[in-house]
Amino acid sequence: MSDVNTMRAIGQDVLGGPEVLKEVRLERPEPRPNEVLVRVRAAGVNPTDWKHRATGGFLGEPPFVLGWDVCGEVAATGVGVAAFRPGDEVFGMLPYPFGHGSHAEYVIAPVRALWHKPASVDHTQAGALPLVSLTAWQALTEQADLRPGQRVLIHAAAGGVGHVAVQIAKARGAYVIGTASAGKHDFLREIGVDEPVDYRSTDVTETVRDVDVVLDTLGGETSLRSLRMLRPGGVLVSILPVGSRELFDEAERLGVRAVRMLVDADRAGMRSVAELVESGKLRATVAGTYPLADAAKAHEQGETGRTTGKLVLLVD
């Protein structure tokens, strides 16, 4: 393969820790009908990346290239693509989970997964947003139907999904309660949280009551305990899609609703995200950037669980 037909990517041949990630050269893909070839400039790193790296997750055994967030320029278009032209700046989330591969110089994306990059932000900012923003948008607007004046509790409100969900909830006129350690409460107030709660010193399930919506980013026992914080008819949306039926049975017993969801590639959602960005109502907090070759370092940082906001890979 000549250089013009190849690309750099971060691949792995085995499951394991960050050390299994390595820079490889792969054949540059060609877009099929209704597909776009994107020259990647920035790509967020999310918890799902290091979980798949370690366990295979939905993808099974490697080899594979991770990455679902993407921001860059259209390099080529397949037959029938009318929405974009080569040179257009785009951002989006590749179809989850089987559309992965943005931790590379180039990636194929279906047209429906992309929208025009907001002109008001750079590639780093736009590359941090797609997966977390779509997750929060779909959870709060489609599953919970969050409305002005409602009370919403967001667990891990300083995290990737959490800090974006706070801003989306505020943009929809909600009263936002957010959990985080005390040291992050100033940050929570800066992004719009009305009532920060320290989960380390407070039993959140005993101090928070009568909320309309809970966004559960933690799963497990937190999901079950959070049901008791809902008012009658309220809804808990968990972005952890796998778990026992106990959550649904307990929700029914308490007269509330529980939903488990996976984020889905969504052009209309990306357009809504772009509009929030352009209006100044949504911005990602970027905790760190790394060159593509240092993807393992980004994974190491992310797995500490202490990151505020997002980590982003930059592709020269």
N, C-alpha and C positions, 0 to 999 in steps of 0.2 A: 504494500500500500504506500503510495506517495504521500508526502506531507499534506498536499492540498486536499486529499481525500480522507484524512484522519483527523482526530481531535484528542485533546487531553481530557481525561475524566478521572474521577476518584472511584475506584472499584474495590472489590474484595472477593476473594476466592473461598474464604471460610468465615464462619460466624465467630464472633469473639469481641474483645475489647477494641478501643480505638486504634490499637496498633495493627489491626488487620487491614485498615484502610491504606490504599497505596495509589499513587498516580500511575495510570495506564494510558496506552494509546489504543483507541478504538476507531473503527470505520465511522466516518461521518454519515449520519442517516440522511435519507432523501424523503421529502414529504410526499405522501400519497394524497389522493383526492380529499378535500376538506381538511387538510393538515397544513401546519406552518412549521418551518424550520426556524428556530430562534437562536440567534447568537447570544449566549448568556452573558450578562454583565454582572448580575448579582443574584444570589439564591439563598434564601433563609435556611437555617438549620433548626429543626424542630424535634421535640422529644420522640416523635414517631420515627425519626431517622436513626437515633441511637438504639431505640428498641428493636427496629428491624435489623440493624447491624449486628446486634447481640443475639437475637433469637430467630431471625428469619420472618417472624410475624406472618402477615398475609402472603408474603412473597416466597416463603419456603427457603430452599437452599440456594446459596449464591452459585455462580457469580452474578452480581448485579451492581448497578449504579444507583445510589439513593438520590433523594431530593425531589420535593414536590413544588416548592416555591420557585418562581422564575420571573426575572425581569431582564429585558434586553431588546435587541432589534430583530425585526424580521429579516432573515437572510434569504429565504426562498419560500414560495407558496406552491401548494399542490393544485391540481385541477379543481376548478370550481370555487376557489377562495375569492370572495368579493370584498370582504370586510377589511383586509389588510394588504399592503403592498410592501415589497422589500424596502428596508430603511425605516419603516414605522417602528416607534418605540412601544412596546407592549409589556403587560405584566399579567400574571394569573397563577392559578394553581392547577398543576397537571392532574388528570383524573385519579382520584384516590380509591384504592391503593395501587392499581396496576399501571398507572401512567408515569411512574417514577423516572428519574434520570437527569434531573436538572443540575446535579453537581458535576458539570462537564462544560466544555466550551460551546457545545451545541446540543439542542434537544428538540425533539418533535412534540408538537402540541396540537390537539384538535382545535379548530377555530373557536368552538363553543367555550373553551377554557380560558380564553384571553380577552383582555380589554386594553384600550389605549392607556399607556402610562400617564398618570397625572403630570402635567407640565410643571407644576409647582414644587415637585420633589425630585430628588436625584434617584439614581438606580438603587443605591443602598437602601434608601427608605422604602421605595416601591418593592424591592425584593424581599423585604422583611414582612410585608403585610399579607400576602394572599391567603395562606392556609389558616392563620389565626383569625384573620378578619372574616373569611367566609364561614369558619366554624362558629364564631360569635354571632355573625349576622343570621345564619340559618337557625341557630339555637334560639336567639331572642326574638326574631321577627317571624320566622316561619313556624317554629314549633311552639313557642310561648306566646306569640302574638302580643308582645309587650307594648303597652299603651301609656300615654302621658299620665303622670300622677301615680302610677303603680310603683310598688316597692319591690326591688330586686336585690337578692343576695348573690354576690359573685365570690366563689371560693378561689383562693390563690389569685387575688386581684392584681398582684404585681407581676404575675407571670406572663408568658407569651400571649395566650388566649385571654387571660384575665384582664390585662391592662388595655387591650383593645375592646373587650366586651364592656368595660366601664365606659369608655368613650361613646360606643354605639348606644348604650342604654341612656346616657345623658342626652345624646342627640335626639332620642325619642321621648325625652321629657320625663324619665323615670327618676325616682329617688333611689340612690345606689348605696348599698351596704357592702363593704368589701373586707375580706379577711386577708391578713398578712401579719408577719412579725412586726413588733412595735417600731423597729428601726426603719421600716418601709412606709410608715403612716404618712410622713410628709409627702412622699412620692404619690401616695394614693390621693391625698387631698389635691395635689397639683393636677392630676389627670381627671378630677371631678368626683371622687368618692365623697358622699355626704357623711357617711358614718363608718370610719375604719374600726375594725375589731381585731384585737390581738388574739389569735387562736392559741398562742402558747400559754397565756395567763388567764384566758377566759374560756369557759365552756360555751361555745357559740350557740349550741342547740338550746341552752338554758337562758341565754340573754337576748336572742333575736327571735321575734315572734311576728306573726301576721304579715308575712311577705307574700306577694303575689307570684313571684317567680324565683326559683333557685337555679343558678347555673353551676352545675357540679363538674368541676375539672379534676376531681380527685378519685372518685369512685369508692368502692368498698363500703366500710362502715360509715363513712361520711355521707354517702348517698342515703342510706337508711335513716340515719339520725336527722338528716336535713328535712325529711318529709314532715317532721313534727313542727318545723318552723313555718310551714305554709298555712295560709288561711284556707278555710273550706273552699274547694274549687280551684285552688292554686295548682301550679305545675312545676315539677322539677325536671330539668333537662340535663341529662348526663352525656358528656362527650366521650365517655368510656363505654363502648358499645357492647361489651361482653360482661355477663354477670348472671347471678341466679334469679329465679322468678320471684324470690322473696321481696324484691323491691316493688314489683307491680302488685303483689298480693297485699303488702303493707299499705301502699298508696290507696288501693281500693278500700281497705278497712278504715282509713283515715278520711276518706272523702276527698282525696286530691288525685292528681294525675302525675304519672312518671313516664318519661320518654328517654330512650337511649338512641343515640344517633351517631352516624359517621358523616363527616363533611363530604360534600359532593362538588365536583367541578361545576361552575355555574357562571355563565356569562352575565346574566342579569345581576347576580350578586356582586360580581366584580365591578360592574358599572355603578352600582349603589355605593360600593366601597370607594371607588374613584371620586364620586360626587361628594362624599363626606370628606375625603382628603382635600379636594379643591376648595371646599367651603371652610377649611380650617378646623373642622370638628374631629378629625382623626389623624393621629400621627403615631408611628411606631417609636418606641424607645429602643434604640440599638445599643445593646450592652457591650458589643464587641464585633470587630470585623477581622476576617482572616483571608489571606490569599488562598486560592483553590488548593494549592499543594499542602496547606496546613489544615486540611479538614479534620484530621485526627485531633488537633489541638482544640478546635471548636467543639468536637464531641466531648473531649475531656472536661472542658469548661461547663458545657451544658449538663453533664451528668453530675456535677456537684449539687445541683438543685438549688443553687443560690443566685441564679441569674435573674436580674430584673429586666424584663423586656425580651429582646430577640438577639440572636447571633446570626451573622450574615457572612457568606463566602463571597469574595469578590474575584471575578474572572477577567484577567487582562486580555 
